[in-house]
Amino acid sequence: MERGNGAETPRCPYLRPVRADRLEAFPVGVYCQLPDGRVRIPSRDELARFCTTGHHYDCVGFRRARYLETVVSGLA
């Protein structure tokens, strides 16, 4: 996704493309691979609103994953 100035819109760092042989299991073509290993499939609305528009900081899944990363790294 390009803006007028050529800068790319930031995407969620947890967003992963689906392999072609798994498309029937993931209807939107992507999934969220969270740091704790869990997989989450965003709805079409979430994908359009958060994942690919730079608003992933507003996503509950993103905030929870970042919180857990912070807590775990604080224990190390």
N, C-alpha and C positions, 0 to 999 in steps of 0.2 A: 504494500500500500504506500503510495507516494503522495506527498504533499506538494504544493506548488514550488517550494524552495528545494525540493529534492531530498529532504530529510525523511527517513523512514519512520512510520508510526510505531512506537514501541509495542511489542506484543508481550503477553504474559510469559515469563521464563519457564513456566511449568507446562505450557502447551506443546503437545507432540503430535506429529502427523501419524495417521493410521496406515499400516501396511495395506497394500491392495487386497491381500487375501483375507483381511479382517474387516472390510468395509461394511458388511452386513451387520456386524455387532456394534459398530460405531456410526450411527446415521449422519453425524455432522462432519465426519472425516478427520476429526482430531479428538484428543482426550487430554486430561490433565494428569501428569505423572507427578504426584506430590512427593516431597523429600522423604516422608516416612514409608514410601512404597505403595501407598494407596493410589488407586486409579479412579478418577472421577470423569464422567462424561457430561460436558456442559450442554445445556439445552440450546436450541438455535437462538433464542432470545439472549441468553447469557453470552454466547459467542459473539453476537452482534453488539451487545452493550458493553461487555467488559474485556474479553480476551484479545480482540484484535484492534481495539480502538485506543489503547493507551490508558484505559480506565480500569485495568486489572487490579489496581490498589483498592478499589471499592468492592471487589469480589470477596465474599465471605470465605470461600475456600482459600484464596490467596492470603488473606489476613491471618487465617488460622495456621496455615503452613509457615508463614513468616514468624508468627509468634512461637510456634514449636521449634523452629530453627534457632531462634534467639535463646529460648530456654535451654535447649540441648547444648548449644555452643557455650552457654554460661556455666554449664556443669563440667565441661571438659577441662 
